[in-house]
Amino acid sequence: MSSVIATARRWATLSCLTCVLLVHTEPAAAASSGLAAYHRSTWSQQDGAPPDIWALAQDPGGTLWLGTGIGLYRFDGIHFERYNAPQGNGFASSNITALLADSRGRLWIGFYPGGISVLEAGRLKHYPPSPVVPAGLVMRIAEDRAGHIWVPSFTGLYRFDGDRWQRAGAGMGFPYRYADDVLVDAKGTVWVAAGDTLLKLPPGAARFEQTGVATGAYTSLLEAPDGTLWISDGTYGTRSMPSQPKAFGVGHFASMRLDRNGALWGTDRRRGGLARIAGLDRLPAGYALSEQDIAETIQRRNGLASDRAVPVLADREGNIWVGTNMGLHRFRPSSVQVLQDERLSQSGVYGMAFSPTHGLLVSSGRQLYGVTDRDLTLLASSVGRGIYAIHAAGPTTYVFAWNDAYEYAAKGLHALAMPGTGNLGAVAGDGAGGFFVMREGQGLFHYDGKTWTGIGTGAIPPHGATSLLRGPDGSLWIGYNGSRIVHWHDGAARVFGAKEGLDIGTVSALENVEEGVLAGGESGVALLRDGQVRPLRTTERNRLSGITGLLRRPGGDLWMNGVNGIFHVSAGELGKGLGGGRLDGRLYDTADGMPGIAQQSTLMSTIVNDGAGRLWFSTNQGLAMIDPAKPFHNPVAPTVGIRGLAIGEVDYGRVDGKALQAGTRDIRIRYAASSLAYPERVRFRYRLDGLDAEWQDAGHRRVAYYTNLGPGKYRFRVQAANESGVWSTGEATMAFSIAPRFTQTWWFFALCATAAAALVYFVHKLRLRRMSRRMRMRFEERHRERERIARDLHDTLLQSFHGLLLRFQAVANLLGREDPIRASLEQVMDRGEQALVEGRERVQSLRQAEASVPDDLPQAFASIGRELNHEDAVDFSVVSKDTLPPLDAVIRDEIYWIGREALGNAFRHSEADRIDVEVSVTNGNIRFRFSDDGRGFSEDVLRSGGRDGHWGLRGMRERAIDIGAELRIYSRPGSGTHVELLVPSRSRSRKGHEGPAHRGASREALP
């Protein structure tokens, strides 16, 4: 009967569940002012976050899923994206109250009115409410070791074994009509909070066992790393097993999760908001939480988007996620811990120092505080103006107000009688028990613990000093406004300024390093060494702006506090930067939880190393602390994925294997990585196989742009690295192809090549035709000239020569036949008649434009050789290797006379023992080669074109030019002569002659 009454009570409260979350029966515990070890980020509706977040889950790929009152969303740390179910296969309700990403990568979804859906590999399957499927509010979804799905609901407890659903009943030892929560512990035991008790199902068991542990309304369960079970409900509060609750405890948590530090995070149904209980492992078994156990309560009044918070999730990177009805929150473990206290004035300057006697000290206004990890303790107050600097010199601590200096002791502040008047300024220790301090208008003073001494009076500028440092050699470095530093050494002052290359604005920080002195200012950092100034550069612009703190640790690494955050440079990177390279390092900024920027206008360093090796930084919003020995490292590699491909305004989503339409040139590919700790610091690199030869560094950009792509097959690949530089082990890929346009196909290019070849051939033929026409015109003109010469020879020279022979005959007739003179005259007349016959033949050949030599040129050259080789004095041969093509008569005639001249010169002048003629056809040219082994002739004769008064060589060149041939003559004294004539075979006939009109210039060279 009690279970029936309880069920009725639950159905009565179902409609006002959200109202229960807003009830506040007592004021929330004030947040402590200690160091905050978590950095909080908030996403509201203005940031794209959905409202009414009731469930959270993280899939194996690292994506965060949000079940909300308006549907299902996913989040990669940067963008929220609503999941839209396929048309015709939508959710029965948009009000999602439970989510589970199981071991197989499936996402199970539970709904407010009941029913279950499962999303697997992009496919959605629904199980609507039924007698074996939840018909009421789904409270939780869990998976056991066997892969079975358990669902507690307002209508009972349900199990899915992979094939069918089953409602737990009496046969399973579960007689209850509803269940609040289910938990599968590390041993595989299934724990269920139902009715007013807790049940368990050991591994392999078929029936639930009663535990005897009483529970109240809306119970939630949690297992600690040591196996302890924690229970939270509206009746008994929050406590641990195995003992029974003895009294009502604080905290009724709708959801509980543990972070990596062992702290419990719970969303409080009773008070609203979020509670954090640190060090759960320190609490004994059966312990009920008390107010003192709550380390921090976060509500709307101190930063939570809404007090109506339900789901809590611990992700794989150690972040805690909390969903509210007004947005999403992330609490991330951070290397930066923040001490924010309203007593630290945001309008003044903090003095800060570490004293071995008093610990870490900080000033604000006129007050001096001691700093612990959790609080500030007031130690003393100045009687005058505000405190701006603190200096610890061994057991003695000095405190500096704007108008006076003090020594701090347990009894308070004791004023030091300082000479002069005016405001105090920059302070530095003297390496012993005293200090140096600037007094505006008065100059530099030294206090050794007893007496005051003026330093560099008249030499050290007394106005505008902003920083002060004692060097290892006892010299002093004083920074000023306007990029000016004065080095006081051995009683002399040296000034460094713009002329020396110092350009950092107001010098606000100085630090000794092994390489020299580092100076930080408004616009950069510089190294001063051996009288030279070397500015430091970083890989990112403006990283070294507003530097007011510099600290070199014993390991050689450098810390800088500036307006962009805390910049840490390793020893190796620092060495590279001091050597002229660009510095690269780790920046701690607001994303890491920095409360503000480095305090400006300070007169001492804004970085202090405490006795534990931790570094403290003063900012304009409080103190920040980093422990270099415990840096935050994220070992979880991000899971990278490709979101989609877009062309113009059309987004195709992920299109692996898609063939894009012809003509596609410009595309965008969206990708993301599921690293939720520092998503804004995830770095990407990608490459497009088929285009990129190497990986492209995309930095933090999540879109790849490609333009002017051609047709072909492509594969896009992308990798990601988290904020700790851990690269994803795999890569996301997406293949696609671009079809070619008609003008991009190979056969189009083949057609173009064919058309181009045809055009070239046509132009070539046209040019040859024009050249042939010119050659024919030249030959016709030459033929007419030959006819004129023939007429002139016939009408003048031959007639005169014939008359002369008749006169010689008349004279001969007057002499007797036995007269020797008559015999001589008759021989002369016979030679004259032979010459007359040759002259008539030449006239005839000029008129007919036919060669006066036989068609067989090799035979003609052989005849010439026999004619010139008197008594066979020379070894002479003619060799024809190929059959010569038909030649134009004029061309054949010119070749003959060139050859005759070459042979005549060889026989008459070379004194050779051997003369050879070789005729061949090579590479489209007819080659005539006339060679002898005679005495040759000098290079001067070759260059001048022949001997003075001799026209043989010149005539040979002119004949070669006329027929478009190439004449080559090689000779050297004592090495013989070689004459080579190359005649284009296309010059085979006058009608079809295609040789160029002006080709054939001779060339002479030594072999």
CORTAKA-V376309 format. One record per helix or strand. SS is the DSSP state (h for helix, s for strand). FROM is the first residue (numbers start at 0). LEN is the number of residues. If there is no record, write none. Layout:
# CORTAKA-V376309
ss=SS from=FROM len=LEN
ss=SS from=FROM len=LEN
This chain:
# CORTAKA-V376309
ss=h from=1 len=13
ss=h from=16 len=4
ss=s from=35 len=9
ss=h from=44 len=3
ss=s from=52 len=6
ss=s from=63 len=5
ss=s from=70 len=5
ss=s from=79 len=3
ss=s from=95 len=6
ss=s from=106 len=5
ss=s from=115 len=5
ss=s from=122 len=5
ss=s from=129 len=1
ss=s from=132 len=1
ss=s from=137 len=6
ss=s from=148 len=5
ss=s from=155 len=5
ss=s from=164 len=3
ss=h from=169 len=3
ss=s from=180 len=4
ss=s from=189 len=5
ss=s from=196 len=5
ss=s from=208 len=6
ss=s from=219 len=4
ss=s from=228 len=5
ss=s from=236 len=4
ss=s from=252 len=6
ss=s from=263 len=5
ss=s from=273 len=4
ss=h from=279 len=3
ss=s from=287 len=1
ss=h from=290 len=3
ss=s from=295 len=3
ss=h from=299 len=3
ss=s from=308 len=6
ss=s from=319 len=5
ss=s from=326 len=13
ss=s from=351 len=4
ss=s from=358 len=6
ss=s from=366 len=5
ss=s from=375 len=6
ss=s from=386 len=7
ss=s from=395 len=6
ss=s from=404 len=5
ss=s from=411 len=5
ss=s from=423 len=6
ss=s from=434 len=5
ss=s from=442 len=5
ss=s from=451 len=4
ss=s from=464 len=6
ss=s from=475 len=5
ss=s from=483 len=6
ss=s from=491 len=5
ss=h from=497 len=3
ss=s from=506 len=7
ss=s from=515 len=6
ss=s from=523 len=6
ss=s from=531 len=4
ss=s from=536 len=2
ss=s from=548 len=4
ss=s from=557 len=5
ss=s from=564 len=5
ss=h from=570 len=8
ss=s from=581 len=2
ss=s from=585 len=3
ss=h from=589 len=3
ss=s from=597 len=1
ss=s from=606 len=3
ss=s from=613 len=6
ss=s from=621 len=6
ss=h from=627 len=3
ss=s from=639 len=8
ss=s from=649 len=2
ss=s from=657 len=3
ss=s from=666 len=7
ss=h from=678 len=3
ss=s from=682 len=7
ss=s from=695 len=4
ss=s from=702 len=4
ss=s from=711 len=10
ss=s from=726 len=1
ss=s from=731 len=7
ss=h from=741 len=3
ss=h from=745 len=68
ss=h from=819 len=29
ss=h from=856 len=12
ss=h from=869 len=3
ss=s from=874 len=6
ss=h from=888 len=21
ss=s from=913 len=9
ss=s from=924 len=8
ss=h from=938 len=6
ss=h from=951 len=11
ss=s from=965 len=6
ss=s from=976 len=8
ss=s from=1002 len=2
